Amino acid sequence: MSNVLSIEVRNARRNFVAARVCRNLSDMHLHDTFTVCLMRKGLIEFNVRDKVLRAKPGDVFVIHPFEVHWGGNPVDPIEYDVFYVGPELMNDWTRHSRYRDGFAQLAQPVIREPSLTKPIFDAVDSTAHGAIDPESEGQIADAIANMFDTLQDGVRSTGLPLGVCRSIEEACEIIHRSAGEEINLENLASEVGVSRFHFSRLFRQVTGTTPSMYLRHYRLAQATRAILAGDSFAGAAIEAGFADQAHMNRTFKSVYGFTPKSIAP
């Protein structure tokens, strides 16, 4: 189960959330945003893209939209600044159109080059505490964009044929459109032209999780967006496909380690 020792939200709007987090562990989850983490204290070991990776203070690590990840430090707390950046906003920052094929990614999730990481830390440190003002946000955006423009060079490699990856991407898009409904695995496999026998295995190979777990985490991402946009907790829960607000609250706490009230504007 995820646990968060403290969270200080410094900016909360639909396409850009900034927070300082202190925690031990996180359960398997995903976000529908780019997640950029600046390590401050402790050592983190996390799983993403079928790899176990480590980051230390001064490192930056990046999780891309819909990449399943989990990890932490079971002994000593870790502290980090985290930015959740919507894909459209990231495209504005980096001045790039959508990636051509597959799942966009940097070559390496963990970035250690001081020429790329230090400007991001400096921009965040210039804000001290409290809300991030527009000028500081601009400096943070420029520093993150420079890192992406320097390092981005490809798409997610799964070892599977590109046609299979596209079929699973299509399945993910169907889940996104139908998040408020129950997903029938056989119908989903049929819609994307993959046999039911192979579908779950291929889905896990491409995304890192099962279709039902993917749907659960997509609903959490949608609820988060709705809350940041100012929707009521009850409305966000129903819109995202949860049975009710209590169901959403329990799922938030289990997966993220904090309740929806922690991120409300």
C-alpha positions as CSV (number, residue, x, y, z in Angstrom):
1,M,0.0,0.0,0.0
2,S,1.2,3.5,-0.8
3,N,2.1,5.8,2.0
4,V,2.8,9.6,1.9
5,L,4.3,11.2,5.0
6,S,3.7,14.8,3.8
7,I,2.6,16.6,0.6
8,E,2.8,20.3,-0.1
9,V,0.8,21.3,-3.2
10,R,2.4,24.4,-4.7
11,N,0.4,24.7,-7.9
12,A,-2.8,22.9,-8.8
13,R,-4.5,23.3,-12.1
14,R,-5.8,20.9,-14.7
15,N,-2.6,20.7,-16.8
16,F,0.2,21.6,-14.4
17,V,0.5,20.4,-10.8
18,A,3.6,21.0,-8.6
19,A,4.2,19.5,-5.2
20,R,6.8,18.6,-2.6
21,V,6.4,15.0,-1.4
22,C,7.9,13.0,1.4
23,R,7.0,9.3,1.3
24,N,8.3,5.7,1.5
25,L,6.5,3.5,-1.0
26,S,4.0,3.7,-3.8
27,D,1.9,1.0,-5.3
28,M,1.7,0.3,-9.0
29,H,0.0,3.2,-10.7
30,L,0.0,5.5,-13.8
31,H,-0.7,9.1,-14.7
32,D,-2.2,10.6,-17.8
33,T,0.5,13.4,-17.6
34,F,4.3,13.6,-17.9
35,T,5.7,13.2,-14.4
36,V,9.0,15.0,-13.7
37,C,10.6,14.3,-10.3
38,L,13.5,16.2,-8.7
39,M,15.1,14.0,-6.1
40,R,15.9,16.0,-2.9
41,K,16.6,13.4,-0.1
42,G,17.1,9.7,0.1
43,L,17.5,7.0,-2.5
44,I,14.6,5.7,-4.6
45,E,14.3,2.4,-6.4
46,F,11.5,2.2,-8.8
47,N,10.1,0.0,-11.6
48,V,9.2,1.4,-15.0
49,R,9.5,0.0,-18.6
50,D,10.3,-3.5,-17.2
51,K,13.4,-2.2,-15.5
52,V,14.4,-1.5,-11.9
53,L,16.0,2.0,-11.7
54,R,17.6,4.1,-9.0
55,A,17.8,7.8,-8.4
56,K,19.6,9.8,-5.8
57,P,19.5,13.5,-4.7
58,G,20.3,15.8,-7.6
59,D,18.9,13.4,-10.2
60,V,15.7,14.0,-12.2
61,F,13.5,11.1,-13.4
62,V,10.7,11.2,-15.9
63,I,7.6,9.0,-16.2
64,H,5.7,9.4,-19.4
65,P,1.9,9.4,-19.8
66,F,0.3,6.0,-19.1
67,E,3.6,4.4,-18.1
68,V,2.9,2.0,-15.2
69,H,5.4,2.5,-12.3
70,W,5.9,1.9,-8.6
71,G,8.6,1.9,-6.0
72,G,10.2,3.9,-3.2
73,N,12.4,3.1,-0.2
74,P,11.0,0.8,2.5
75,V,13.6,1.9,5.1
76,D,14.3,5.6,4.7
77,P,11.8,8.3,3.5
78,I,12.4,10.0,0.1
79,E,11.7,13.6,-0.6
80,Y,11.2,15.0,-4.1
81,D,9.6,17.8,-6.1
82,V,7.2,16.5,-8.6
83,F,5.6,18.2,-11.6
84,Y,2.6,16.6,-13.4
85,V,2.5,18.2,-16.9
86,G,-0.3,17.6,-19.3
87,P,0.8,16.3,-22.7
88,E,-0.6,19.3,-24.5
89,L,1.2,21.7,-22.2
90,M,4.4,19.7,-22.6
91,N,4.1,20.0,-26.4
92,D,3.8,23.7,-26.0
93,W,6.8,23.8,-23.7
94,T,9.0,21.7,-26.0
95,R,7.5,23.1,-29.3
96,H,7.1,19.6,-30.6
97,S,4.1,18.0,-32.3
98,R,2.8,14.6,-31.0
99,Y,5.3,11.8,-31.3
100,R,4.9,9.9,-34.5
101,D,4.5,6.3,-33.4
102,G,4.2,4.3,-30.2
103,F,4.8,5.6,-26.7
104,A,6.9,8.7,-26.4
105,Q,9.9,8.5,-24.1
106,L,13.3,9.8,-23.3
107,A,16.2,7.4,-24.0
108,Q,16.8,7.1,-20.2
109,P,14.2,7.8,-17.4
110,V,16.9,9.0,-15.0
111,I,18.8,12.1,-16.0
112,R,22.0,13.0,-14.1
113,E,23.7,15.5,-16.4
114,P,24.2,18.7,-14.3
115,S,23.9,20.9,-17.3
116,L,20.3,19.6,-17.8
117,T,19.2,19.0,-14.2
118,K,20.7,21.9,-12.3
119,P,18.6,24.6,-14.2
120,I,15.4,22.8,-13.1
121,F,16.5,22.6,-9.5
122,D,17.6,26.3,-9.6
123,A,14.2,27.4,-11.1
124,V,12.3,25.5,-8.4
125,D,14.6,26.8,-5.6
126,S,14.0,30.4,-6.7
127,T,10.3,30.0,-5.7
128,A,11.1,29.2,-2.0
129,H,7.8,28.0,-0.6
130,G,4.2,28.6,-1.4
131,A,2.5,29.0,-4.8
132,I,4.7,29.1,-7.9
133,D,4.3,32.4,-9.6
134,P,4.1,32.8,-13.5
135,E,7.7,33.9,-13.8
136,S,9.0,31.0,-11.9
137,E,6.7,28.6,-13.8
138,G,8.2,30.0,-17.0
139,Q,11.7,29.3,-15.8
140,I,10.8,25.8,-14.8
141,A,9.1,25.2,-18.1
142,D,12.2,26.4,-20.1
143,A,14.5,24.2,-18.1
144,I,12.3,21.1,-18.5
145,A,11.8,21.8,-22.2
146,N,15.6,22.1,-22.7
147,M,16.0,18.7,-21.1
148,F,13.4,17.1,-23.3
149,D,14.7,18.9,-26.5
150,T,18.2,17.6,-25.7
151,L,17.4,14.1,-24.9
152,Q,14.1,13.0,-26.6
153,D,14.9,10.6,-29.3
154,G,12.5,7.8,-29.8
155,V,9.5,5.7,-28.9
156,R,8.9,3.0,-26.3
157,S,10.5,-0.3,-27.3
158,T,8.6,-3.5,-26.4
159,G,10.2,-6.0,-28.6
160,L,6.8,-6.6,-30.2
161,P,5.8,-5.8,-33.8
162,L,4.7,-2.2,-34.3
163,G,1.3,-3.4,-35.5
164,V,0.7,-5.2,-32.1
165,C,1.8,-2.0,-30.2
166,R,-0.7,0.0,-32.3
167,S,-3.5,-2.4,-31.5
168,I,-2.8,-2.2,-27.8
169,E,-2.6,1.6,-28.1
170,E,-6.0,1.5,-29.8
171,A,-7.3,-0.7,-26.9
172,C,-6.1,2.0,-24.5
173,E,-7.9,4.7,-26.4
174,I,-11.1,2.6,-26.2
175,I,-10.7,2.3,-22.5
176,H,-10.2,6.1,-22.3
177,R,-13.4,6.7,-24.2
178,S,-15.4,4.1,-22.1
179,A,-13.9,4.7,-18.7
180,G,-17.3,5.2,-17.1
181,E,-18.4,1.7,-18.2
182,E,-17.3,-1.8,-17.4
183,I,-14.9,-3.2,-19.9
184,N,-15.6,-6.6,-21.6
185,L,-12.3,-8.2,-22.3
186,E,-13.5,-10.3,-25.2
187,N,-15.2,-7.3,-26.9
188,L,-12.1,-5.1,-26.4
189,A,-9.8,-7.7,-28.0
190,S,-12.2,-8.2,-30.9
191,E,-12.4,-4.4,-31.5
192,V,-8.7,-4.1,-32.0
193,G,-8.3,-7.4,-34.0
194,V,-6.4,-9.4,-31.4
195,S,-7.4,-12.9,-30.2
196,R,-8.8,-13.0,-26.7
197,F,-6.3,-15.7,-25.9
198,H,-3.3,-13.4,-26.5
199,F,-4.8,-10.0,-25.7
200,S,-4.2,-9.9,-21.9
201,R,-0.6,-11.1,-22.4
202,L,0.1,-8.5,-25.1
203,F,-1.6,-5.8,-23.2
204,R,0.7,-6.4,-20.2
205,Q,3.8,-6.6,-22.3
206,V,3.0,-3.2,-23.8
207,T,1.6,-1.3,-20.8
208,G,3.0,-3.2,-17.9
209,T,-0.4,-4.1,-16.4
210,T,-3.8,-5.7,-17.1
211,P,-6.7,-4.1,-18.9
212,S,-8.8,-4.0,-15.6
213,M,-5.9,-2.4,-13.6
214,Y,-5.2,0.1,-16.4
215,L,-8.9,1.1,-16.3
216,R,-8.7,1.6,-12.6
217,H,-5.7,3.9,-12.8
218,Y,-7.1,5.8,-15.8
219,R,-10.2,6.5,-13.7
220,L,-8.0,7.9,-10.9
221,A,-6.3,10.1,-13.5
222,Q,-9.6,11.4,-14.8
223,A,-10.9,12.0,-11.2
224,T,-7.7,14.0,-10.5
225,R,-8.2,16.2,-13.5
226,A,-11.9,16.8,-12.6
227,I,-11.0,17.8,-9.0
228,L,-8.2,20.1,-10.2
229,A,-10.7,21.7,-12.6
230,G,-12.9,22.5,-9.6
231,D,-15.5,19.8,-9.8
232,S,-17.0,18.4,-6.6
233,F,-15.6,15.2,-5.2
234,A,-18.9,13.4,-5.7
235,G,-19.2,14.7,-9.3
236,A,-15.6,13.8,-10.1
237,A,-16.1,10.2,-8.8
238,I,-19.2,9.6,-10.9
239,E,-17.8,11.2,-14.0
240,A,-14.7,9.0,-13.7
241,G,-16.7,5.8,-13.3
242,F,-16.4,5.1,-9.6
243,A,-19.4,3.8,-7.8
244,D,-19.5,6.8,-5.5
245,Q,-17.2,9.3,-3.7
246,A,-16.3,6.8,-0.9
247,H,-15.1,4.3,-3.5
248,M,-13.0,7.0,-5.1
249,N,-11.5,8.1,-1.8
250,R,-10.6,4.5,-0.8
251,T,-8.9,4.0,-4.2
252,F,-7.0,7.3,-4.0
253,K,-5.7,6.4,-0.5
254,S,-4.7,2.9,-1.5
255,V,-2.9,3.9,-4.7
256,Y,-1.5,7.3,-4.0
257,G,-1.2,7.3,-0.2
258,F,-3.4,10.4,0.2
259,T,-7.0,11.5,-0.2
260,P,-8.4,13.7,-3.0
261,K,-8.8,16.6,-0.5
262,S,-5.0,16.9,-0.5
263,I,-4.9,18.1,-4.1
264,A,-8.1,20.1,-4.2
265,P,-7.4,23.7,-5.4
